[in-house]
Each structure stands twice: as C-alpha cells, then as structure tokens.
Amino acid sequence: MGSVSDYADRGIARLAMKADLSRTFARSRPARGIWNRHLRQRLAQAEDDPPIPQSAVRLYERLGCPIGLVIDGCWERRLGNWDFSYPATILLSTGTITTTPGCMAEGMEEL
C-alpha cells in the first residue's frame, strides 16, 4: 500500500510543480516572447490560442538542482519532443531564463 501512496504523492507533486512553472511562464514577458518566436519558427500560429510549454526539466548539476520549462531549443518533429542533446533555453521556477549546452555537456533530466 505504501508504494501506491508514494506513487500518488509523486504525481501530485509533479502536478503542483508544473502548475507553479505555468504561473511563472504566464508572468514572464521575455519567456513568452522566446516561446512565441519558437512557435513562429515551427510555423505554428502563435496568435491562435497559443499552447504553453509543457516540458519540465531538472538541471541536476547546478546548485539546488533547479527545475524549469523548456521554452526554446531543437524540436525533433518526428518524435514530437525536444532533442536535449542540443542547447536549450529554459525558464527556471525562479523566473530566470537560462540556457544549457545540452545534456551531453550538462546533466539534465526531463520530468
């Protein structure tokens, strides 16, 4: 029974983390600008109810192991996901925007 509640607790914690990151994104004009530029480069219509970023990552080699939303990088169209071996721009939960040289050069995991 303990493993079931542990799993549920992790799921709830992950939902809370993503909700917090979504609020941070909504308050960050620079992050929204970077995301909209990314959408335009992918030929998406940013003006028509733009989707929000949904890929959360943890930079586990940085002080405090910060988490953030990926707002730009190399989108792998075939897989429908980010290719983290390339540099990525990330909005941290603190509201700071940072870049990573890619998971081959910096420890990063998708949450």
N, C-alpha and C positions, 0 to 999 in steps of 0.2 A: 504494500500500500504506500510505503514511503516513496518509492520511485515514481509512482503516479503523481503524487502531490509535488515532488521535486520537478517533474517534467512540466506540470501545470504552472508552477511558480516561475520557471524559466520562461515559459510562454507569455505569462502576464508581464514579467519584467521586460521582455523584448518588445511587447506592445507599448508599454509605457515609455521605453527608450525611443521608439520610433515616433510616438506622439510628441515627445519633447523635441526631437530633431525636426519634426514638421513645423512646430511652432517657431523654432529658431530660424528655419528657412523662410517662413512667412514674414518674419521681422527683418530679414536681411535683404535690402535692396541690391547690394552688389552680388549676392549669391543668386538672386532671381535673375539678374542681368546675365550672369555667366550661364545659368541653366537655359535661359531663352536663346542665347547665342548658340549653345549646343543643339537645341531643338531645331533652330533655323539651318544649321549645318547638316542636320539629318533630314532636311526637307520636311519637317513636321510643321504644322500650323500652330505656332505658339499663341496666337491671338484667340483661337477657338478652344476655350476651356482647357488651358494647358495642364498637362499632367505634372505632378510634382515628383521630384526624385524619390526613389524608394529603396535604393541600395545603400545599406548601412555597413560601415567597416570599422574595425578596431585597428589602430596603429600601435601594435603591442611592443614595439621597440622604443617608443617615445615615452618621456616622463609621464606617469599617470595613465598610460595606455588609453589615450583619448579615443572617443568614438565620433563618427561623423557621417554625413551623407555625401555620396559621390555626386558632384554637380557637373563634371566635365571629364573627358578622357577618351580613350579609344573604345568605341562601341562596336562590339562584334555582332554584326547584323544577323549572321547565320545562326548564332546561338541565342540571340536576343538578350545579351548581357554584356557587362564590361569585361575588357581584357586587362586584368590588373598587372600584366607583365609590362605594360606601358605606363608612362606618367599619368597621374590623375589629379584633379582638383577636388578638394574635399572641404565641405563646410563642417567645422567641428561643433560639438554641442555648446561650446563657449561663445559661438558666433564668429570665431576667427576662421578665415579662409586660408587653407594651406595647400601645398602640392606635395606629392610623393613621387619619387623617381620610378616607382613600380615595385611590385612585390619581389622581384629578383634582387633589388638593391635595398629594400626596406621591408621589415616584417609587417605584413598587413593580412587581415583575415576578414572575409565577408561574414556579416552576422545574419 
